[in-house]
Amino acid sequence: MLEAAKRWARLLKRDVVALYLAARSRSTPWYARVAAACVAAYALSPIDLIPDFVPILGYLDDLLIVPLGIWLVIRMIPPELMADFRAKAAEINAKPRSLAGLAFVVTVWLAALALAGWWVMRGIGE
């Protein structure tokens, strides 16, 4: 059962990336592009409709809303296009992650925190 859940999560991740690709493709119908962009943005956003710290309901959007949105948008995209987007998404997910990209993001966050700390300390000193 754990293996099935892991496989489902990998497929869900692949489909979110595929919807992102579909939203950017001119070959996708306009209404599907809009819906795909909304679902992909919500799935990738750190902000949830119901915060995760809310008992039981917090994970409801992750378990129901996102998969339902993915399912609905996939139905809007022609099957041959969706198969192409899924293949491209699988390639993207299979690529190794960039440590340089990680280092850049961490550096930006540390710089932002340092700037915020400096700003707070400057405000306290006045």
Secondary structure, DSSP 4 states (H G I P E B T S, - for coil): -HHHHHHHHHHHHHHHHHHHHHHH-TTS-HHHHHHHHHHHHHHH-S--SS-TTSTTGGGHIIIIIHHHHHHHHHHHS-HHHHHHHHHHHHHHHHSPPPHHHHHHHHHHHHHHHHHHHHHHHHHHH-
